[in-house]
């Protein structure tokens, strides 16, 4: 059903309807803002419910579904998750798909009404475009502290990427890896074909998320970066060909 091509006009209509329904869906959750005073598990529960409903809009209006492969490669407890990054989709849905990781988020988000306090409540860490060395180091330290407290930490070492752009691995992931002393879980995602960066249009299709086997703790930084480069930057085989547990969007 969702693999059939659509005309540009249909894509525009579906996308417009998606934004209208998403806006209406947000209204009752905006009324939940006093709930930010409750313990984090309640706040996360409300966020998870919102994402389930939001995912239903994506599926039935835009024709976008997802599949997660390699779920058994994501262990319990603290790990550093290093993922490819192609769109806003993963910043939303990885919160529930990857066991509530702490994420690095653009600093502007923390100033938004409702969403700013929510982002803080969930423990996410701001990233500033123009930062001093001390601010950057503090961001690394906060990420390492989150891991030491037992949380998972999600980092996008390739940065936000449009499909036409080449990937480039950023060195910060190696710093956090050495500071925290935990394993790294690489994650592949191809969300850009359905939810492209820099475009408001939403295109039908299936987003594939592949959780790869862990890179163990204790390597030197150069070895880690070499291994990450091999899986996150180098051309990948068809993700669907990997043998693993599959979680499909409901």
Secondary structure, 3 states (H helix, E strand, C coil): CCCCCCCHHHHHHHHHHHHHHHHHHHHHHHHHHHHHHCCHHHHHHHHHHHHHHHHHHHHHHHCEEEEEECHHHCCCCCCEEEECCCCHHHHHHHHHHCCCCEEEEEHHHHHCCCHHHHHHHCCCEEECCCCCHHHHHHHHHHHHHHHHCCCCEEECCCCCCCCCCCCCCCCHHHHHHHHHCCCEEEEEECHHHCCCCCCCCCCCEEEEEEEEEEECCCCCHHHHHHHHHHHHHCCCCCHHHCCCCEEECC
